[in-house]
Amino acid sequence: LIFVFNFIPNIGSLVATALPAALALVQFESFRPFVIVVTGITAIQIVIGNFLEPRLMGRTLNMSPLAVVLSLVFWGMLWGMAGMFLSVPVTAVMAIVFSHFEMTRWIAILMSRAGELPGRAEEPSTAEDNS
């Protein structure tokens, strides 16, 4: 159920945390299991949402995790919730476009995960072989 709720940005994580916490509050007589459940689920949500997901998206799209997070913030501020959904695809398209032009290639390299662009062959050298 938590997995399904995580597809809803912001509110889904809150609901996914609140349901098990409410169950722990009703099920146990003491307050301690409630605190443990809330702390544990919140910590897991923070680690997955802020570290793991941006890293996995960055690896598959050759985008640095910082670029993924910054794009989420930028497009979220610009277009709201729709911008958050579209932030990574729009930024990935921008990186592809930037990589095809000499003037903006440095931006694509900064956005890439390893500092290199995949599929780019090096320029052939002008020096002739000394065979």
TIGUSE-337871 format. One line per field, with one value per residue (C-alpha): x, y, z; residue in one letter. Coordinates in pm, 1 decimal. Layout:
residues N
xx = c(X | ...)
yy = c(Y | ...)
zz = c(Z | ...)
aa = c(A | ...)
//
This chain:
residues 131
xx = c(0.0 | 289.5 | 431.2 | 104.9 | 73.9 | 427.2 | 312.4 | 116.5 | 370.2 | 394.6 | 51.2 | 104.1 | 407.9 | 214.9 | -76.6 | 162.9 | 322.0 | -2.8 | -184.4 | 71.5 | 123.7 | -249.4 | -258.0 | 32.6 | -142.4 | -461.1 | -296.6 | -46.5 | -117.1 | 195.7 | 302.8 | 653.2 | 562.7 | 382.5 | 696.9 | 914.3 | 682.2 | 656.8 | 1032.8 | 1119.6 | 878.2 | 967.1 | 1338.9 | 1278.3 | 1065.4 | 1335.8 | 1616.4 | 1424.0 | 1272.3 | 1576.3 | 1871.0 | 1782.7 | 1530.5 | 1737.9 | 2045.9 | 1866.2 | 1707.2 | 2041.1 | 2214.4 | 1959.6 | 1933.2 | 2303.6 | 2207.4 | 2375.7 | 2156.7 | 2208.0 | 2072.6 | 1768.6 | 1692.3 | 1753.8 | 1532.4 | 1257.7 | 1282.1 | 1303.9 | 1022.1 | 809.9 | 842.3 | 773.7 | 480.4 | 372.5 | 271.1 | 275.7 | 631.8 | 733.9 | 596.4 | 767.1 | 1090.5 | 1317.2 | 1195.3 | 1214.7 | 1561.7 | 1681.9 | 1559.1 | 1734.8 | 2059.7 | 2031.5 | 1971.2 | 2256.7 | 2494.6 | 2441.3 | 2560.2 | 2918.8 | 2824.5 | 2603.9 | 2788.0 | 2952.6 | 2608.5 | 2522.1 | 2854.3 | 2780.6 | 2437.0 | 2575.8 | 2647.7 | 3008.5 | 3108.1 | 3099.9 | 2842.9 | 2757.3 | 2783.8 | 3014.8 | 3311.2 | 3624.7 | 3719.3 | 3960.5 | 4311.6 | 4468.9 | 4813.6 | 4907.7 | 5041.8 | 5417.7 | 5410.6)
yy = c(0.0 | 233.9 | 156.8 | 264.3 | 581.7 | 689.3 | 751.5 | 1051.6 | 1328.3 | 1488.0 | 1383.9 | 1015.8 | 994.5 | 1153.9 | 912.0 | 618.2 | 717.6 | 801.5 | 472.0 | 237.9 | 493.6 | 502.2 | 122.1 | 111.2 | 367.1 | 158.1 | -183.6 | -131.8 | -12.6 | 198.7 | 501.6 | 365.9 | 140.5 | 435.8 | 650.8 | 367.9 | 311.1 | 682.6 | 734.2 | 425.5 | 487.6 | 857.4 | 776.0 | 524.2 | 775.3 | 1041.7 | 810.4 | 671.7 | 1001.9 | 1223.2 | 993.9 | 662.7 | 773.8 | 1069.0 | 844.5 | 569.7 | 818.6 | 985.9 | 657.3 | 540.9 | 882.0 | 975.6 | 1273.5 | 1365.1 | 1328.8 | 1698.6 | 1783.4 | 1561.2 | 1728.2 | 2079.5 | 2011.4 | 1889.4 | 2210.7 | 2439.3 | 2286.3 | 2243.6 | 2614.1 | 2705.4 | 2474.7 | 2336.3 | 1972.9 | 1918.0 | 2050.4 | 1797.9 | 1512.9 | 1642.9 | 1768.7 | 1473.0 | 1404.4 | 1773.1 | 1807.8 | 1488.7 | 1621.9 | 1951.8 | 1765.3 | 1572.9 | 1892.9 | 2070.4 | 1785.1 | 1831.0 | 2193.0 | 2298.3 | 2613.8 | 2429.0 | 2095.4 | 2203.5 | 2234.7 | 1878.5 | 1758.4 | 1934.6 | 1769.7 | 1422.8 | 1173.1 | 1089.8 | 1409.9 | 1249.4 | 1213.6 | 862.0 | 777.8 | 1066.9 | 955.4 | 1158.0 | 1388.7 | 1225.2 | 1349.5 | 1551.9 | 1403.3 | 1134.6 | 794.9 | 756.9 | 407.5)
zz = c(0.0 | 76.1 | -269.3 | -435.7 | -228.2 | -320.3 | -678.5 | -548.3 | -487.1 | -140.8 | -11.0 | -89.2 | 137.3 | 421.4 | 384.9 | 346.7 | 677.1 | 858.4 | 796.9 | 961.0 | 1237.6 | 1312.8 | 1312.9 | 1559.5 | 1780.5 | 1791.3 | 1812.1 | 2095.7 | 2447.6 | 2484.7 | 2285.0 | 2211.5 | 1910.3 | 1751.6 | 1776.1 | 1640.4 | 1342.3 | 1259.0 | 1291.4 | 1087.9 | 802.1 | 786.4 | 770.8 | 491.8 | 298.6 | 327.2 | 216.3 | -80.0 | -192.9 | -151.8 | -220.8 | -385.7 | -649.5 | -779.6 | -796.3 | -989.2 | -1227.2 | -1278.9 | -1355.4 | -1612.5 | -1779.6 | -1744.8 | -1530.1 | -1203.5 | -893.3 | -825.8 | -1171.7 | -1106.9 | -773.1 | -907.2 | -1208.5 | -976.3 | -775.0 | -1079.6 | -1283.4 | -969.9 | -894.7 | -1256.0 | -1336.8 | -999.2 | -971.2 | -1348.3 | -1354.8 | -1091.6 | -1300.4 | -1614.9 | -1459.1 | -1533.0 | -1890.0 | -1985.1 | -1835.8 | -2006.3 | -2341.9 | -2273.9 | -2198.3 | -2526.0 | -2721.5 | -2541.8 | -2626.0 | -3000.4 | -3015.6 | -2954.5 | -2761.0 | -2511.8 | -2490.8 | -2165.6 | -2002.7 | -2106.0 | -1964.5 | -1633.7 | -1622.8 | -1697.2 | -1423.7 | -1512.4 | -1690.6 | -2032.7 | -2306.9 | -2424.4 | -2791.2 | -2869.3 | -3074.5 | -3033.9 | -3314.4 | -3559.8 | -3521.5 | -3800.9 | -3751.6 | -3999.3 | -3900.5 | -3901.9 | -4052.7)
aa = c(L | I | F | V | F | N | F | I | P | N | I | G | S | L | V | A | T | A | L | P | A | A | L | A | L | V | Q | F | E | S | F | R | P | F | V | I | V | V | T | G | I | T | A | I | Q | I | V | I | G | N | F | L | E | P | R | L | M | G | R | T | L | N | M | S | P | L | A | V | V | L | S | L | V | F | W | G | M | L | W | G | M | A | G | M | F | L | S | V | P | V | T | A | V | M | A | I | V | F | S | H | F | E | M | T | R | W | I | A | I | L | M | S | R | A | G | E | L | P | G | R | A | E | E | P | S | T | A | E | D | N | S)
//
